[in-house]
Amino acid sequence: MTSLTKGANQLIECPICGVKCHLSETLVLAEEKEKSVLHLTCGQCETSTLVFISIGKFGIASLKMITDLNRQEAKKLFQSEAVSIDQVIEIHQFLKSFKGEVKDFIE
């Protein structure tokens, strides 16, 4: 865990109940020199939150997003392969020519 993640963890509060989160409630999903992604589960209200933290020339910025992903689901998502440009083009072409209803291709 980098010093950015450790330091930011002291500042992170649950967006629902306002309780400060502890390191034991934090799962580091991605971490680089100047940015981190964390999954937090509040010990008080059990709300799960994704926290994106970055540091730049003007200081630390963070974004919290409440999620229904549990720790294991978030870890699996962040370890999976990113969507490729070819996959985006393929789905775009499919949707562009699709003539049915949304429910037809979801099933």
Biotite code that builds the C-alpha atoms (Angstrom):
import biotite.structure as struc

atoms = struc.array([
    struc.Atom([0.000, 0.000, 0.000], chain_id="A", res_id=1, res_name="MET", atom_name="CA", element="C"),
    struc.Atom([1.535, 3.326, -1.047], chain_id="A", res_id=2, res_name="THR", atom_name="CA", element="C"),
    struc.Atom([1.751, 6.356, 1.194], chain_id="A", res_id=3, res_name="SER", atom_name="CA", element="C"),
    struc.Atom([-0.929, 7.997, -0.995], chain_id="A", res_id=4, res_name="LEU", atom_name="CA", element="C"),
    struc.Atom([-3.368, 5.211, -0.176], chain_id="A", res_id=5, res_name="THR", atom_name="CA", element="C"),
    struc.Atom([-2.425, 5.127, 3.511], chain_id="A", res_id=6, res_name="LYS", atom_name="CA", element="C"),
    struc.Atom([-2.725, 8.912, 3.847], chain_id="A", res_id=7, res_name="GLY", atom_name="CA", element="C"),
    struc.Atom([-5.974, 9.158, 1.920], chain_id="A", res_id=8, res_name="ALA", atom_name="CA", element="C"),
    struc.Atom([-7.487, 6.349, 3.954], chain_id="A", res_id=9, res_name="ASN", atom_name="CA", element="C"),
    struc.Atom([-7.379, 8.596, 7.013], chain_id="A", res_id=10, res_name="GLN", atom_name="CA", element="C"),
    struc.Atom([-9.541, 11.157, 5.171], chain_id="A", res_id=11, res_name="LEU", atom_name="CA", element="C"),
    struc.Atom([-12.167, 8.837, 3.708], chain_id="A", res_id=12, res_name="ILE", atom_name="CA", element="C"),
    struc.Atom([-15.582, 8.817, 5.314], chain_id="A", res_id=13, res_name="GLU", atom_name="CA", element="C"),
    struc.Atom([-18.577, 6.692, 4.448], chain_id="A", res_id=14, res_name="CYS", atom_name="CA", element="C"),
    struc.Atom([-20.814, 8.706, 2.066], chain_id="A", res_id=15, res_name="PRO", atom_name="CA", element="C"),
    struc.Atom([-23.932, 7.418, 3.844], chain_id="A", res_id=16, res_name="ILE", atom_name="CA", element="C"),
    struc.Atom([-23.266, 7.575, 7.596], chain_id="A", res_id=17, res_name="CYS", atom_name="CA", element="C"),
    struc.Atom([-20.076, 9.691, 7.731], chain_id="A", res_id=18, res_name="GLY", atom_name="CA", element="C"),
    struc.Atom([-18.013, 7.234, 9.800], chain_id="A", res_id=19, res_name="VAL", atom_name="CA", element="C"),
    struc.Atom([-14.269, 7.294, 9.030], chain_id="A", res_id=20, res_name="LYS", atom_name="CA", element="C"),
    struc.Atom([-13.150, 4.096, 7.332], chain_id="A", res_id=21, res_name="CYS", atom_name="CA", element="C"),
    struc.Atom([-10.298, 2.018, 8.705], chain_id="A", res_id=22, res_name="HIS", atom_name="CA", element="C"),
    struc.Atom([-7.527, 0.200, 6.793], chain_id="A", res_id=23, res_name="LEU", atom_name="CA", element="C"),
    struc.Atom([-9.153, -3.127, 7.683], chain_id="A", res_id=24, res_name="SER", atom_name="CA", element="C"),
    struc.Atom([-12.244, -2.081, 5.681], chain_id="A", res_id=25, res_name="GLU", atom_name="CA", element="C"),
    struc.Atom([-10.175, -1.155, 2.606], chain_id="A", res_id=26, res_name="THR", atom_name="CA", element="C"),
    struc.Atom([-9.264, -3.305, -0.382], chain_id="A", res_id=27, res_name="LEU", atom_name="CA", element="C"),
    struc.Atom([-6.751, -1.795, -2.824], chain_id="A", res_id=28, res_name="VAL", atom_name="CA", element="C"),
    struc.Atom([-7.988, -2.640, -6.335], chain_id="A", res_id=29, res_name="LEU", atom_name="CA", element="C"),
    struc.Atom([-5.435, -0.702, -8.381], chain_id="A", res_id=30, res_name="ALA", atom_name="CA", element="C"),
    struc.Atom([-2.449, 1.360, -7.406], chain_id="A", res_id=31, res_name="GLU", atom_name="CA", element="C"),
    struc.Atom([0.145, 3.380, -9.249], chain_id="A", res_id=32, res_name="GLU", atom_name="CA", element="C"),
    struc.Atom([2.513, 6.113, -8.142], chain_id="A", res_id=33, res_name="LYS", atom_name="CA", element="C"),
    struc.Atom([-0.034, 8.951, -8.235], chain_id="A", res_id=34, res_name="GLU", atom_name="CA", element="C"),
    struc.Atom([-3.403, 7.209, -8.348], chain_id="A", res_id=35, res_name="LYS", atom_name="CA", element="C"),
    struc.Atom([-5.271, 4.486, -6.513], chain_id="A", res_id=36, res_name="SER", atom_name="CA", element="C"),
    struc.Atom([-8.631, 2.755, -6.600], chain_id="A", res_id=37, res_name="VAL", atom_name="CA", element="C"),
    struc.Atom([-10.048, 1.398, -3.345], chain_id="A", res_id=38, res_name="LEU", atom_name="CA", element="C"),
    struc.Atom([-13.090, -0.615, -2.341], chain_id="A", res_id=39, res_name="HIS", atom_name="CA", element="C"),
    struc.Atom([-14.431, 0.244, 1.104], chain_id="A", res_id=40, res_name="LEU", atom_name="CA", element="C"),
    struc.Atom([-17.080, -1.461, 3.169], chain_id="A", res_id=41, res_name="THR", atom_name="CA", element="C"),
    struc.Atom([-18.296, 0.696, 6.031], chain_id="A", res_id=42, res_name="CYS", atom_name="CA", element="C"),
    struc.Atom([-18.113, -1.076, 9.388], chain_id="A", res_id=43, res_name="GLY", atom_name="CA", element="C"),
    struc.Atom([-21.096, 0.931, 10.640], chain_id="A", res_id=44, res_name="GLN", atom_name="CA", element="C"),
    struc.Atom([-23.726, 0.757, 7.877], chain_id="A", res_id=45, res_name="CYS", atom_name="CA", element="C"),
    struc.Atom([-22.067, -1.829, 5.557], chain_id="A", res_id=46, res_name="GLU", atom_name="CA", element="C"),
    struc.Atom([-22.286, 0.436, 2.493], chain_id="A", res_id=47, res_name="THR", atom_name="CA", element="C"),
    struc.Atom([-19.773, -0.473, -0.229], chain_id="A", res_id=48, res_name="SER", atom_name="CA", element="C"),
    struc.Atom([-17.957, 2.366, -1.974], chain_id="A", res_id=49, res_name="THR", atom_name="CA", element="C"),
    struc.Atom([-15.399, 2.630, -4.766], chain_id="A", res_id=50, res_name="LEU", atom_name="CA", element="C"),
    struc.Atom([-12.934, 5.442, -4.165], chain_id="A", res_id=51, res_name="VAL", atom_name="CA", element="C"),
    struc.Atom([-10.735, 6.857, -6.918], chain_id="A", res_id=52, res_name="PHE", atom_name="CA", element="C"),
    struc.Atom([-7.792, 8.921, -5.629], chain_id="A", res_id=53, res_name="ILE", atom_name="CA", element="C"),
    struc.Atom([-5.234, 10.862, -7.650], chain_id="A", res_id=54, res_name="SER", atom_name="CA", element="C"),
    struc.Atom([-2.566, 13.368, -6.838], chain_id="A", res_id=55, res_name="ILE", atom_name="CA", element="C"),
    struc.Atom([-1.613, 16.195, -9.159], chain_id="A", res_id=56, res_name="GLY", atom_name="CA", element="C"),
    struc.Atom([0.137, 19.505, -9.058], chain_id="A", res_id=57, res_name="LYS", atom_name="CA", element="C"),
    struc.Atom([-2.855, 21.096, -7.280], chain_id="A", res_id=58, res_name="PHE", atom_name="CA", element="C"),
    struc.Atom([-3.216, 18.445, -4.560], chain_id="A", res_id=59, res_name="GLY", atom_name="CA", element="C"),
    struc.Atom([-5.205, 15.279, -3.936], chain_id="A", res_id=60, res_name="ILE", atom_name="CA", element="C"),
    struc.Atom([-8.525, 14.659, -5.663], chain_id="A", res_id=61, res_name="ALA", atom_name="CA", element="C"),
    struc.Atom([-10.916, 11.861, -4.811], chain_id="A", res_id=62, res_name="SER", atom_name="CA", element="C"),
    struc.Atom([-14.199, 10.578, -6.145], chain_id="A", res_id=63, res_name="LEU", atom_name="CA", element="C"),
    struc.Atom([-16.487, 8.260, -4.160], chain_id="A", res_id=64, res_name="LYS", atom_name="CA", element="C"),
    struc.Atom([-19.073, 6.076, -5.838], chain_id="A", res_id=65, res_name="MET", atom_name="CA", element="C"),
    struc.Atom([-21.523, 3.905, -3.917], chain_id="A", res_id=66, res_name="ILE", atom_name="CA", element="C"),
    struc.Atom([-21.649, 0.409, -5.392], chain_id="A", res_id=67, res_name="THR", atom_name="CA", element="C"),
    struc.Atom([-23.474, -2.865, -4.966], chain_id="A", res_id=68, res_name="ASP", atom_name="CA", element="C"),
    struc.Atom([-20.246, -4.767, -5.665], chain_id="A", res_id=69, res_name="LEU", atom_name="CA", element="C"),
    struc.Atom([-18.859, -6.673, -2.710], chain_id="A", res_id=70, res_name="ASN", atom_name="CA", element="C"),
    struc.Atom([-15.087, -6.956, -2.173], chain_id="A", res_id=71, res_name="ARG", atom_name="CA", element="C"),
    struc.Atom([-14.696, -10.145, -4.232], chain_id="A", res_id=72, res_name="GLN", atom_name="CA", element="C"),
    struc.Atom([-16.787, -8.851, -7.151], chain_id="A", res_id=73, res_name="GLU", atom_name="CA", element="C"),
    struc.Atom([-14.832, -5.579, -7.239], chain_id="A", res_id=74, res_name="ALA", atom_name="CA", element="C"),
    struc.Atom([-11.515, -7.444, -7.142], chain_id="A", res_id=75, res_name="LYS", atom_name="CA", element="C"),
    struc.Atom([-12.633, -9.723, -10.009], chain_id="A", res_id=76, res_name="LYS", atom_name="CA", element="C"),
    struc.Atom([-13.782, -6.724, -12.074], chain_id="A", res_id=77, res_name="LEU", atom_name="CA", element="C"),
    struc.Atom([-10.509, -4.847, -11.649], chain_id="A", res_id=78, res_name="PHE", atom_name="CA", element="C"),
    struc.Atom([-8.427, -7.938, -12.461], chain_id="A", res_id=79, res_name="GLN", atom_name="CA", element="C"),
    struc.Atom([-10.321, -8.620, -15.681], chain_id="A", res_id=80, res_name="SER", atom_name="CA", element="C"),
    struc.Atom([-9.100, -7.550, -19.090], chain_id="A", res_id=81, res_name="GLU", atom_name="CA", element="C"),
    struc.Atom([-10.122, -4.129, -20.392], chain_id="A", res_id=82, res_name="ALA", atom_name="CA", element="C"),
    struc.Atom([-12.540, -3.795, -23.305], chain_id="A", res_id=83, res_name="VAL", atom_name="CA", element="C"),
    struc.Atom([-10.592, -3.505, -26.553], chain_id="A", res_id=84, res_name="SER", atom_name="CA", element="C"),
    struc.Atom([-11.195, -0.991, -29.341], chain_id="A", res_id=85, res_name="ILE", atom_name="CA", element="C"),
    struc.Atom([-12.150, -3.871, -31.644], chain_id="A", res_id=86, res_name="ASP", atom_name="CA", element="C"),
    struc.Atom([-14.828, -5.004, -29.177], chain_id="A", res_id=87, res_name="GLN", atom_name="CA", element="C"),
    struc.Atom([-16.273, -1.493, -29.008], chain_id="A", res_id=88, res_name="VAL", atom_name="CA", element="C"),
    struc.Atom([-16.397, -1.246, -32.810], chain_id="A", res_id=89, res_name="ILE", atom_name="CA", element="C"),
    struc.Atom([-17.988, -4.683, -33.049], chain_id="A", res_id=90, res_name="GLU", atom_name="CA", element="C"),
    struc.Atom([-20.805, -3.851, -30.627], chain_id="A", res_id=91, res_name="ILE", atom_name="CA", element="C"),
    struc.Atom([-21.304, -0.449, -32.277], chain_id="A", res_id=92, res_name="HIS", atom_name="CA", element="C"),
    struc.Atom([-21.740, -2.081, -35.683], chain_id="A", res_id=93, res_name="GLN", atom_name="CA", element="C"),
    struc.Atom([-24.125, -4.662, -34.223], chain_id="A", res_id=94, res_name="PHE", atom_name="CA", element="C"),
    struc.Atom([-26.284, -2.023, -32.520], chain_id="A", res_id=95, res_name="LEU", atom_name="CA", element="C"),
    struc.Atom([-26.256, 0.230, -35.594], chain_id="A", res_id=96, res_name="LYS", atom_name="CA", element="C"),
    struc.Atom([-27.778, -2.512, -37.745], chain_id="A", res_id=97, res_name="SER", atom_name="CA", element="C"),
    struc.Atom([-30.017, -4.053, -35.060], chain_id="A", res_id=98, res_name="PHE", atom_name="CA", element="C"),
    struc.Atom([-33.730, -3.661, -35.847], chain_id="A", res_id=99, res_name="LYS", atom_name="CA", element="C"),
    struc.Atom([-35.351, -5.376, -32.850], chain_id="A", res_id=100, res_name="GLY", atom_name="CA", element="C"),
    struc.Atom([-36.127, -4.239, -29.328], chain_id="A", res_id=101, res_name="GLU", atom_name="CA", element="C"),
    struc.Atom([-33.608, -3.978, -26.496], chain_id="A", res_id=102, res_name="VAL", atom_name="CA", element="C"),
    struc.Atom([-35.150, -6.972, -24.690], chain_id="A", res_id=103, res_name="LYS", atom_name="CA", element="C"),
    struc.Atom([-34.425, -9.137, -27.764], chain_id="A", res_id=104, res_name="ASP", atom_name="CA", element="C"),
    struc.Atom([-30.643, -8.981, -27.441], chain_id="A", res_id=105, res_name="PHE", atom_name="CA", element="C"),
    struc.Atom([-30.486, -8.920, -23.636], chain_id="A", res_id=106, res_name="ILE", atom_name="CA", element="C"),
    struc.Atom([-32.117, -12.322, -23.315], chain_id="A", res_id=107, res_name="GLU", atom_name="CA", element="C"),
])
